[in-house]
Amino acid sequence: MKKRLALISLIIFALFSFAYRQTTESKRFDSSNQQSQTISEIKPQSVKAVAFGVSEKVSSFAPASPDEGSTSKKMGRAEAQARAVPNRKPFRKQVEGAIHDSDSAQAKFSDAPMPATSLSFDGLSNNDNAAAYGFRAVPPDTNGDVGPNHYVQSVNILTRVFDKSGNALTPPFKLSSIFSVLGTTCSQRNDGDPIVLY
């Protein structure tokens, strides 16, 4: 009898503890909801610029070259660094008698030919990054934008300007070339992947 009474008391205590925890969690959720309302009411702030500067003309930038000590000993032609990928088939397990559920999963092909490109030329490559920085970035993050007269391309941390015919108007230059006149800590770094917006 005493064991039964102790067991019932323990179960009742556990239920009350669970109910109490649920009410405190609910209150905590309500307070976080109030915080999100407060955050949504935050107004824009304006601050003074850290530095101002005007860079020299991009066309007068010197070609990018590796800094002392940054050249990799393994650097070389991409073809020399390439390794063979074994052509092992099948890549996936094949089950005898397996069929597709439906043909709707298959790609649909159009009879209309794809329109030809209006212009195609070789821009910057990962080899240019290797020549300028002493290493390759994998994968190369190519990015560019077209304006009325120019195409500006960036591959990782190297940038170049081309005319609309594909002729290079600048040597490949590091991003720090643009911002070095600011004299701030970050202006000399070549970190990140830029987004080109013309």
C-alpha positions as semicolon CSV with decimal commas, in nm:
position;residue;x (nm);y (nm);z (nm)
1;M;0,000;0,000;0,000
2;K;0,279;0,240;0,094
3;K;0,458;0,161;-0,234
4;R;0,144;0,238;-0,430
5;L;0,095;0,568;-0,249
6;A;0,459;0,663;-0,313
7;L;0,425;0,574;-0,682
8;I;0,104;0,779;-0,720
9;S;0,270;1,073;-0,540
10;L;0,569;1,051;-0,772
11;I;0,347;1,047;-1,082
12;I;0,147;1,349;-0,958
13;F;0,472;1,536;-0,883
14;A;0,604;1,460;-1,234
15;L;0,279;1,584;-1,392
16;F;0,290;1,910;-1,194
17;S;0,657;1,959;-1,286
18;F;0,579;1,905;-1,654
19;A;0,283;2,148;-1,639
20;Y;0,496;2,412;-1,465
21;R;0,770;2,378;-1,727
22;Q;0,517;2,420;-2,008
23;T;0,386;2,747;-1,859
24;T;0,739;2,891;-1,818
25;E;0,828;2,790;-2,176
26;S;0,511;2,960;-2,297
27;K;0,601;3,281;-2,111
28;R;0,954;3,270;-2,253
29;F;0,812;3,233;-2,606
30;D;0,584;3,533;-2,549
31;S;0,879;3,747;-2,431
32;S;1,087;3,649;-2,738
33;N;0,789;3,744;-2,954
34;Q;0,793;4,089;-2,791
35;Q;1,167;4,115;-2,864
36;S;1,108;4,043;-3,232
37;Q;0,847;4,320;-3,240
38;T;1,100;4,557;-3,083
39;I;1,367;4,459;-3,338
40;S;1,129;4,521;-3,627
41;E;1,079;4,877;-3,500
42;I;1,450;4,963;-3,523
43;K;1,514;5,266;-3,740
44;P;1,806;5,315;-3,983
45;Q;2,119;5,465;-3,834
46;S;2,371;5,689;-4,000
47;V;2,738;5,708;-3,904
48;K;3,038;5,903;-4,027
49;A;3,257;5,738;-4,290
50;V;3,584;5,597;-4,163
51;A;3,779;5,723;-4,466
52;F;3,738;5,883;-4,807
53;G;3,957;5,835;-5,109
54;V;3,983;5,845;-5,485
55;S;4,180;5,566;-5,647
56;E;4,391;5,622;-5,954
57;K;4,248;5,526;-6,291
58;V;4,190;5,153;-6,314
59;S;4,364;5,149;-6,652
60;S;4,686;5,267;-6,483
61;F;4,696;4,984;-6,225
62;A;5,004;4,765;-6,243
63;P;4,948;4,397;-6,319
64;A;4,892;4,191;-6,007
65;S;5,192;3,995;-5,887
66;P;5,237;3,763;-5,591
67;D;5,351;3,913;-5,262
68;E;5,688;3,797;-5,130
69;G;5,662;3,457;-4,969
70;S;5,307;3,387;-5,088
71;T;5,395;3,183;-5,393
72;S;5,318;2,817;-5,349
73;K;5,594;2,569;-5,428
74;K;5,329;2,348;-5,586
75;M;5,215;2,623;-5,821
76;G;5,234;2,535;-6,185
77;R;5,019;2,472;-6,485
78;A;4,673;2,343;-6,412
79;E;4,733;2,053;-6,648
80;A;5,034;1,942;-6,443
81;Q;4,830;1,951;-6,121
82;A;4,530;1,769;-6,265
83;R;4,464;1,415;-6,158
84;A;4,271;1,147;-6,336
85;V;3,922;1,061;-6,218
86;P;3,865;0,689;-6,256
87;N;3,577;0,598;-6,484
88;R;3,423;0,331;-6,268
89;K;3,080;0,221;-6,369
90;P;2,817;0,192;-6,243
91;F;2,820;0,489;-6,005
92;R;2,491;0,378;-5,851
93;K;2,361;0,045;-5,744
94;Q;2,159;-0,121;-6,018
95;V;1,863;-0,339;-5,934
96;E;1,743;-0,590;-6,189
97;G;1,391;-0,520;-6,313
98;A;1,383;-0,164;-6,175
99;I;1,185;0,086;-6,384
100;H;1,095;0,456;-6,356
101;D;0,765;0,538;-6,190
102;S;0,664;0,764;-6,477
103;D;0,803;0,944;-6,779
104;S;0,725;1,281;-6,615
105;A;1,056;1,258;-6,428
106;Q;1,243;1,256;-6,759
107;A;1,377;1,579;-6,909
108;K;1,177;1,726;-7,193
109;F;1,368;1,841;-7,498
110;S;1,265;2,117;-7,734
111;D;1,306;2,110;-8,110
112;A;1,394;2,481;-8,110
113;P;1,771;2,539;-8,121
114;M;1,938;2,732;-7,843
115;P;2,015;3,089;-7,952
116;A;2,379;3,156;-8,033
117;T;2,583;3,377;-7,803
118;S;2,632;3,731;-7,925
119;L;2,996;3,733;-7,810
120;S;3,228;3,489;-7,639
121;F;3,588;3,547;-7,530
122;D;3,834;3,416;-7,274
123;G;3,831;3,628;-6,961
124;L;4,009;3,575;-6,632
125;S;4,074;3,221;-6,519
126;N;4,191;3,049;-6,206
127;N;4,540;3,043;-6,361
128;D;4,537;3,424;-6,344
129;N;4,464;3,394;-5,971
130;A;4,762;3,158;-5,941
131;A;4,989;3,403;-6,123
132;A;4,878;3,696;-5,906
133;Y;4,849;3,533;-5,565
134;G;5,054;3,217;-5,585
135;F;4,758;2,984;-5,533
136;R;4,437;2,872;-5,699
137;A;4,095;2,900;-5,541
138;V;3,871;2,599;-5,587
139;P;3,613;2,642;-5,716
140;P;3,686;2,966;-5,900
141;D;3,400;3,203;-5,827
142;T;3,351;3,382;-6,158
143;N;3,140;3,694;-6,152
144;G;3,084;3,978;-6,395
145;D;2,847;4,242;-6,524
146;V;2,797;4,419;-6,855
147;G;2,759;4,792;-6,889
148;P;2,699;5,015;-7,192
149;N;3,065;5,000;-7,303
150;H;3,246;4,756;-7,076
151;Y;3,240;4,413;-6,919
152;V;3,386;4,396;-6,567
153;Q;3,485;4,046;-6,454
154;S;3,602;3,919;-6,120
155;V;3,734;3,571;-6,044
156;N;3,771;3,531;-5,668
157;I;3,991;3,827;-5,574
158;L;4,120;3,934;-5,914
159;T;3,941;4,182;-6,140
160;R;3,975;4,293;-6,502
161;V;3,788;4,531;-6,734
162;F;3,713;4,441;-7,098
163;D;3,549;4,637;-7,378
164;K;3,236;4,500;-7,543
165;S;3,449;4,329;-7,810
166;G;3,642;4,127;-7,552
167;N;3,963;4,332;-7,560
168;A;4,127;4,371;-7,219
169;L;4,142;4,738;-7,115
170;T;4,325;4,675;-6,787
171;P;4,571;4,421;-6,659
172;P;4,431;4,179;-6,401
173;F;4,446;4,370;-6,071
174;K;4,393;4,290;-5,705
175;L;4,095;4,438;-5,526
176;S;4,326;4,609;-5,279
177;S;4,447;4,827;-5,569
178;I;4,112;5,004;-5,564
179;F;4,085;5,053;-5,188
180;S;4,450;5,103;-5,088
181;V;4,411;5,485;-5,092
182;L;4,180;5,462;-4,791
183;G;4,468;5,365;-4,565
184;T;4,246;5,155;-4,338
185;T;4,324;4,808;-4,206
186;C;4,089;4,633;-4,446
187;S;4,197;4,833;-4,752
188;Q;4,516;4,628;-4,797
189;R;4,348;4,288;-4,766
190;N;4,232;4,081;-5,060
191;D;3,966;3,881;-4,881
192;G;3,632;3,765;-5,005
193;D;3,448;3,710;-5,327
194;P;3,326;4,036;-5,480
195;I;2,997;4,087;-5,657
196;V;3,033;4,299;-5,970
197;L;2,748;4,544;-6,024
198;Y;2,795;4,779;-6,317
